[in-house]
Amino acid sequence: MTNLIRAEMFKLQRNKTFWVLLLTIIVLSTLLHYLIIIDWWQINETSFDTAGLSELNALSIFTVPLFFNLIVSTLAGFFISIEFSQSGVIKNQVISGNKRSTIFMAKSFIFSLGAIVVTILIPLVTAIILVILTGHGDIIDSSNLMYLGRAYGLFTLQFLGYTAIIMLLSIITDDSGKTIIISILFTIVMYAVEKLSKPPLIEMVYENSIFQQFSEVFKYTMTKGEIIKSMLIGVVTIIIVTLCGVFFFNRKEIK
């Protein structure tokens, strides 16, 4: 397993799409945060406003599924799906004598790690650095650090559930273009479900999904029950979707 993870890490480091996404998000995050800090651009009524962290308001953009889906699906399309032939079968060199479930877990781990770095870590780190460099470092006190730690810890858990879904889609579609298009459509449908009226059953399912939690975890105050619920939703989603991914990966034809 360790050797597989190292191999997948090597592939990620050599993946041009990953580095393009990384550099793009560094530039975009730096620009957006700087514009907000100097009051040239405003985003109001965010969870960060409530926490007294208005200088970090640009982070709210990177926590919206419609936005970060573009990053995650692109990475999946050009890191996972490209390892399938055009006929949808697994290239023989992908297997290399290892168990398929082990290979899938290694790929999923490195893919999720890369997605977390680009989508979560880079925006958060650039925001904190800019806040400090522009003389607003006093807002990063112990109370706000605890808030950011709790919010981003829970958000990352839900995000892992989301990357598991995109990983599953990339295995099923086995094409980079299809992976990106279908994942975007899927996220748009989830956004529509959130905004439009819906039957009680669908509403109950949505309210207990990671998509609802993406916004819930950034509430300034959460009860212990809400935190436990969020953790359970994230963990259950990761387990179920990962098992589905292994199931489909095991049934892929080898060529």
N, C-alpha and C positions, 0 to 999 in steps of 0.2 A: 504493500500500500504506500509506503514511504517513497519508494522509487517511482511509482506512478504519479504521486503528487509532485515530485521533483520534475518529472517529465512534462507534466501539464503546466507547471510553473515556467519551465523553459519555453514551452510553446506560447504562453501568455506574454512572456518578455520579448519574444520575437514577433508577436502579432502587431502589425502596423495599425490596425483599427484601434486596438487598445491604447496605443500611444497618441494617436490622433484625438481620440475621445478625452484622454487625460489632459493633453495640452489645451484642447478647446475649453474644457470645464475650468481649468486653472485661469485662463484668460477671462472667460465669461463671468466666473464667480468673483474674481478680483474687481472687474469693471462694475458689476452690479452692486457689490458691497460698497465700493468707493463712492459711487453716485449717491447711494442712500446716506452714507456717513456725512458727506458734505452737503446734504439736503438739496441736491439737484434733482433727485427723484424720490418720490414717496410711495410707500406701500402701507396702508393703514389697516387697523382692526385685525391684526394678526395675533397669534398666540404669544409671539415674542414681545409685542406691545404690552400685553397683560403682565408679562413677567418683568417688565422694565428693561427689555433688551431691544429697543427699537432700532438700534444700530445694526442688529442682526436680522432685520426683516427680510432681506434678500434670501435668507435660508428657506423661507416659506415656499419659494418657487421650486426649490429642489426637493421638496417633500410632496409635491403634487404628482400623482401617478401619470397624468397626461403628459407631464414633462419628462420625468425620469424614465418612463417607458421607452422613449426615444433612445436613451443611452443604453439601457439594459437590453432591449431587443436588437439593437445594432451590434452590440458586443456578442450576443448569443448567435446572431446570424453569421458573423464572420469569425467566430471562435469555435462554436459547436457544430453548426450545420454544415460548414465547409468540409468536415471530415466524412461526409457521406458522398457517394457517387451520384451522378445525375439520375440514376434509376432508383435511388432511395435506399440502397443497401450500404452496409458498413464496409469501409475500405479495410482490407485484410490487415494492413499495418497498424490499424487502430487497436485490434485485439491483441496481437503479439503474445499469445499464450496465457493471458490473464483472464480471470473470471470477469464476465461482463458486469456483474453487479459492482465489483471492485473498481472497474474502469469507470463506470457511471458515477460512482461516489467521488472518485478523484477528480473527474471533470467538473462535477457539480460544485465541489468544494472550491476549486481554483476559479471557476467562473463566478461564483458568488463573492469570493474574495476580491476579484478584479472589479466587480460591479459595486461593491461596498466602497472600495478605494475611490473610484471615480465619482460615484453618485453621492456618497455621504461624507467620507473623510475629507476629500479635497475642499468642498464648499465650507465645511465647518472649520477646518484649519485656516483657510485663507481669510475667513470672516474674523476669527479671533486675532490673527496676526495683524490685519488691517486696523481693527479696533484698538489694539495696543499701540501700533505705530502712529495712529492719528490722535493719540492722547485721550482715548476714552476707555482705557484699561480698567478704570475704577468700577465699571459696571460688571466686570467678571469677578464678583465676590463669591464667598462660599455658598450662599443661598442660591445664586444663579448657576453656579457650577453644579450643584446638586440637581437643580431643575434640568439643566442640559444633559447631565448624566442619565437621569431617569428617562427623560423624553427620548433621547437618542438611543438609549439601550433598548427600550421597547420598540422604537421605530425600526431599529436594525433587525430585531426579531421578526417583525411583520415583513420587512423588506426581504428577508431570507425566504419567507413563504412565497413572496412574489417572484423572486429569482427562480425558485423551484418550479413555479408555474410556467415561466418563460423557458426554462430548461426542458420541461415536458413538451411544450409546443415545438421547440426546435428539434426534438427527437421525432415527434410525430410528422412534422412537415418536411424534415430533412432537406430544406432548401433555405438559403439565407434570405432571399426576397420574400418567400412565403412566411418565414418566421417573423420578419419585421412587420409585414402587412397585417397578418392575423393577430399578432400581439397588440398592435395599435387599435385594430377594430375591437378586440376584446376589452381593452382599457376604456375605449369610448363607450362601449355598451355598459360597463360598470359605472361610468360617470353619469350616463343617462339614467340608470337605475337609481343612483343616488339622488338625482335632481327631480325626477318625475314621480308622480304618485304610483303606487304599486300594490298588488294584492298582499294581504296580511302575511301569507307564507313566505313570499319573496322578500318582503320587508324584514321579517324575522331572520331569514338566512343572511341578508345583507348586513344587518346590524350586528351579526355575530361572525363577520368575515374580516379579513385583514384590511379590506378597502375602507371599512368604517373606522378601523383602528388607526389608519394612517393619520387621521385628523384627531382622533380621541387621545392619542398618546401625548400630544403637545398641549393639552389642557394644563393650565398652571397648577391646579390642584387635582389630584386623583386619590380616591379612597383605596384602601388595601384591596377591597373587593374588585375594584376596577382594574387595578394593576394585575391581580391574579388572573382575572378574566382575559386581559390582553395577552398575558404570557401563555395561557392555555390555548387561545385562538392561534397564536403564532406557532407554537410547538406542534399542535395537532395538524395545522395546515402543512407545515414542513414535512411531517411524517407521512401523511396521506399522499401528498403530491409526489414526494420522493419515491414512495413505493410504487406509485403509478408509473413514474419515469423508469424505474428499474424493470417493471413488467414489460413496457413497450420496448425498451432497449434490448431485453433478452430475446425478443421475438423479431428483431431486425435480421435480415438476411446478410450473410457475410460473402464478400466477393474479393 
